[in-house]
Amino acid sequence: AAQAASKPNMLVIMGDDIGYGNISAYNQGMLGYNTPNIDRIAQEGALFTAYYAQQSCTAGRSTFITGQMPIRTGLTKVGLPGAEQGLQPQDITMATALKDMGYATGQFGKNHLGDK
C-alpha cells in the first residue's frame, strides 16, 4: 500500500463537443462558463494547453488510448457494431502500460474502440 501511495493519481476527462474555453479553469471568467468541480480538480493537478484534435470522437479516443494515428488502428470514424476495425489484442494501450507500472486503471463512458 505504501508503494502505491507514492504514485501520482491520474484522471483524464475527455468530452465531446467541448472547447478549451468551456472550462472556467481555462477561460479565466471571460466566457461566463462556470465549472467549479473541474476547476477544483485542476487546481490540485495540472492543466494542459498543447494538444491535437482528430476529426471524430472515435479517432481522438483511439489516438489518446494507444498513441497510434487513427489510420493505423482503422478507427478513423465511428464504427458499426461488429465492424472489423477496432483495437486488436496486440495493441498496447495506455492502460496496459500503466498496469505494468502498478496502476489500477479504468475507462468509463463512451468507448468506440471496437467490439473485440
C-alpha positions as CSV (number, residue, x, y, z in Angstrom):
1,A,0.0,0.0,0.0
2,A,2.8,2.4,0.8
3,Q,4.4,1.8,-2.6
4,A,1.1,2.5,-4.4
5,A,0.7,5.8,-2.4
6,S,3.9,7.1,-3.9
7,K,2.5,7.0,-7.4
8,P,0.6,10.1,-8.6
9,N,-3.1,9.7,-9.3
10,M,-4.2,10.4,-12.9
11,L,-7.6,11.4,-14.1
12,V,-8.4,12.3,-17.7
13,I,-11.7,13.8,-18.6
14,M,-12.4,13.6,-22.3
15,G,-15.6,15.3,-23.5
16,D,-17.2,15.5,-26.9
17,D,-18.1,18.9,-28.4
18,I,-16.5,20.9,-25.7
19,G,-14.0,23.7,-26.4
20,Y,-11.0,24.9,-24.5
21,G,-13.0,28.0,-23.4
22,N,-15.9,26.0,-22.0
23,I,-14.0,25.1,-18.8
24,S,-13.7,28.0,-16.4
25,A,-10.2,26.9,-15.3
26,Y,-9.0,27.8,-18.8
27,N,-11.2,30.7,-19.8
28,Q,-10.4,32.8,-16.7
29,G,-14.1,34.1,-16.4
30,M,-14.1,35.5,-19.9
31,L,-16.9,33.4,-21.4
32,G,-19.2,33.0,-18.4
33,Y,-19.0,29.3,-18.1
34,N,-18.6,28.0,-14.5
35,T,-17.2,24.5,-13.9
36,P,-16.3,24.5,-10.2
37,N,-15.8,20.8,-9.8
38,I,-13.4,20.5,-12.8
39,D,-11.7,23.7,-11.6
40,R,-11.1,22.2,-8.2
41,I,-9.5,19.1,-9.7
42,A,-7.4,21.3,-12.0
43,Q,-6.1,23.4,-9.0
44,E,-4.8,20.2,-7.4
45,G,-3.3,18.9,-10.6
46,A,-2.1,20.1,-13.9
47,L,-3.7,21.9,-16.8
48,F,-2.6,21.0,-20.3
49,T,-2.7,23.6,-23.1
50,A,-1.0,21.9,-26.1
51,Y,-2.9,19.1,-27.9
52,Y,-4.0,17.9,-31.2
53,A,-7.6,17.1,-32.2
54,Q,-8.9,14.4,-34.6
55,Q,-11.8,14.6,-37.0
56,S,-14.1,12.3,-34.9
57,C,-14.6,11.3,-31.3
58,T,-13.5,7.7,-32.2
59,A,-10.3,8.8,-33.8
60,G,-9.5,11.1,-30.8
61,R,-10.1,8.4,-28.3
62,S,-8.1,5.7,-30.1
63,T,-5.2,8.1,-30.6
64,F,-5.2,9.0,-26.9
65,I,-5.6,5.4,-25.7
66,T,-3.0,3.8,-28.0
67,G,-0.7,6.6,-29.1
68,Q,-1.2,5.5,-32.6
69,M,-2.5,7.5,-35.5
70,P,-6.1,6.5,-36.4
71,I,-5.2,5.2,-39.8
72,R,-3.1,2.5,-38.0
73,T,-5.9,1.3,-35.9
74,G,-8.6,1.8,-38.5
75,L,-10.6,3.9,-36.1
76,T,-11.0,7.0,-38.2
77,K,-14.7,7.4,-37.7
78,V,-17.5,6.0,-35.5
79,G,-17.9,2.3,-36.5
80,L,-20.8,0.0,-36.6
81,P,-21.3,-3.0,-34.2
82,G,-19.3,-6.0,-35.4
83,A,-17.0,-3.9,-37.7
84,E,-13.5,-5.3,-38.3
85,Q,-12.0,-2.0,-37.3
86,G,-11.0,-1.7,-33.7
87,L,-8.3,-2.3,-31.2
88,Q,-6.6,-5.7,-31.7
89,P,-5.2,-8.0,-29.0
90,Q,-1.6,-6.9,-29.8
91,D,-2.3,-3.2,-29.5
92,I,-0.7,-1.7,-26.4
93,T,-2.9,0.8,-24.7
94,M,-2.2,3.4,-22.0
95,A,-4.0,1.1,-19.6
96,T,-1.6,-1.8,-20.4
97,A,1.4,0.4,-19.9
98,L,0.1,1.8,-16.6
99,K,-0.9,-1.6,-15.3
100,D,2.7,-2.7,-15.9
101,M,3.7,0.2,-13.7
102,G,1.4,-1.0,-10.9
103,Y,-1.6,1.3,-11.5
104,A,-5.2,0.2,-11.4
105,T,-6.9,1.6,-14.5
106,G,-10.5,2.1,-15.7
107,Q,-12.4,3.7,-18.5
108,F,-16.0,4.9,-18.2
109,G,-18.4,6.2,-20.7
110,K,-18.2,6.1,-24.4
111,N,-15.8,3.7,-25.9
112,H,-16.0,3.4,-29.7
113,L,-12.8,1.4,-29.8
114,G,-14.2,-1.7,-31.4
115,D,-16.0,-4.9,-30.4
116,K,-13.0,-7.1,-30.0
